[in-house]
Amino acid sequence: MARRDTRELILATSLGLFNEHGEPNVTTNLIADEADISPGNLYYHFRSKDDIVIELFKRFLARFQPLIDIAADERINGEDLWLQLHLAFEVKGEFRFLYRNLADLTARIPDLDRAMRALLERERRSIENLMTGLGKSGLLDASGVQKELLTQNLLLALTYWIPFSDLQDPEGLEDGSAQIFGIARVLLMLTPHLREPESSQLTDIAYTYLSRVV
């Protein structure tokens, strides 16, 4: 097997095991065994499990970051918002181990801690830009304090829906229902602060999501 293929195999195998069992419960020996390679072959490509985690985070970031790049002067409508939200939840769900064990990982891996803090700040700015864009489009009906609290609540929901779901209904992370509840939760946080027709449109979308699992 070519070196590149082996590296990709290790990463794909690690991602599957981390998501299924939780990163702390997966050893490099288990990864090597599951990938049907020797531990020495694994260490040839990655010096430690932490290096695998960092590489997977980089891949997550490459896919997630474009979804939250909302310019301060960008005008947003309800359909654009729904689509970006759906894709963002989809990517986080695919790399859910990063958020499932967030505190453990960031405490153990300083580079990941710094990167996650930077990502959180970028998400916060994106949500603020979203609020600005909705306001410029005449769709947002919220005071300054309401916008600040809404920004914080959305950031909490977007960051911690995975560990919350892991505690409440672990199977939901596997069958996709946790993602559906997460999207609906965020949409219904927004709708009381939106003007028509976006408020009704996003409410209908939220309940369409919920109808799949309720």
N, C-alpha and C positions, 0 to 999 in steps of 0.2 A: 504494500500500500504506500502511495506517495506521502511525503511528509505533510503536505497541505491537507490531504484527505484525512490523515490521522489526527491532525490538529482539529479539523472540523468535527470529526467523530467524537473526540474528547469533549468538545464544547457542547455538541448536541446531546450527548449522553449525560453530561453534568447538568445541563439545564433541565432535562427531564427528571433526573433524580432529585435535584434540589427542589423542584416544584412539587414533586410527589411526596417526598419524605421530610422536607425542610433541610436547608443547607447544613445546620449543625449535626444532623444525623447521617450525613453522607461523608465517607472517607475516600481518600484517593485510591485506596485498594478496591473499594466497591466500584468506583468509576472505571478503573482499569478492568475489573472483572466483567462488568456490564458491557464495556466496549470490546471485550475479548482481545485485550492487548496486555503486555506485561507492565508492571508498575514502573520499571525502568524506562519503557517507551513513553509512558505518560510524563515522567519527570524530565525526559529529554525536551519535551515541548513546553511544560509548565513546571516551574521550580516548586510550586506549592499550590494548595487548594485556593489560597487567597488570590494567586495570580489568575486562576480560572475565573473566580468571581469578578475580578477587575475587568477581564476581557469581556465577560458577559455583560457587565454594566456598560462598557463602551458601546457594545452592539445595541443594547437597549436605548442608550442615549442617542445614537445615530438615527434610530427610528422614531423616538419619542419627541426629540427636540423640535423638528420641523412642525409638529402638530400644535405646539404651544407658542410658536413665533407669531404673535399678534402685534402688529405695529400700533403705536399710540394713536395714529390718525386713521386707522382702518375702520371702515363702517361695517358693522356686523348685522346680519339678519338671523332670524330664528333657524332657518334651514342650515346655514353655514355653521351656526353654533352647535346644532344637534349632530351634524356630521363629524365635526372636529372632536366633540365629546365622545362619540361612539368609538372613533379610531383611537383616541387616547386611552380609553378604558381597555380596548382590545390589546394594545401593546403592553400596558401594565399587567394585564392578565397573563400574557404570554411569558413575562419575566417576573411573575408574582413572588418568587422566592426572595427577591430583593426587598420587598415591602413586608413580606410575611415575617422575616427575621431582621427587620430594619435596625432595631436597637443593638442586637448582638453583632451584626455585621459592621456597623459604623463604629462601635466601641473597639472592635478587634482590628479593623483595617483603616488606618488614618487617612490614606488616600481616598478611600470610598467615603469616609465621613466628610471630607472637604468637598468632594464632588456632589454628594447628596445635598449638602447645605447650599451649594451654589445652584443646584437644580431647583431646590425649593424656593430660593429667592427669585429665580427666573420664572417659575410658575406663578409666584405672587405678582410679579410685574405684568405677566401676561393676563392674569385675571383683572388687574387694575386697568390694563389697556382695553380689555373686553368691556368693562363697565363704561369706559370713556367712549368706545365705539358704539355701544348700545345707546348711550346718551346722545351722541351726535346724530344717530339715526332716528332720534325721537321715540325710542322704544322703552327706555328705562325711566321708571318713576320711583326715585329713591333719593333721600337726603344724603348729605356727606357722611353722617354717622352710620346710616343704614348701609351705604355702599362699603364702608370699611368693615362693618360686622359681616356683611354678606361675603366680602372677599375672604375674610378669615374662615367663615363656615365652609365655603366652597373649597378652600385649600385643605381644611381638615378632612372633608369628605373625599377629596381626590387622593389624599396621602394615606389615609388610614382605613379605606374601605376593605382592603385585603386582610389586615389583622383582625378587624372587626368581624368580617365574614368567617375567618378561620376559627374564631371563638364561638360564633353563633351557629354556623352551619358549614363545617369544613367541606362537605360534599358539594356545596354550591360553587366553590372555587374550581372544582373539576368539571361540573356539568354546565357551567356558564351562567347559572341563575344568580350568583353573587354579582356578576358583572351587570346583569339586567337590573337588579335592585339598585346597584350603585348609580347607574345612568339615570334611572327614574328618580332617585333621591336628589341628585343634583338638579335635574330639570325642575322638580317641584319646589326646590329651594328658590329658584329663579323666578318662576311664574308669578308669584304675588307682587313682584316688583316690575313686571313688564306691562306695557300697554297693549291694547288690542291692535291687530289680530294675533300678534306673536304669543301673548299669554295663553289664549285658547289653543293655538296651534301646538305649542310645546306641552301643554297639559294633555292634549290628545295623544301626542307622541309618547309621553311618559306612561299613560295608561295602556297604550298599545304594547309597550314593553312589558308592563306588569301582567298583561293578559296572557303572556307566554308562560308565566310561572305561578300565577295565583289561580 
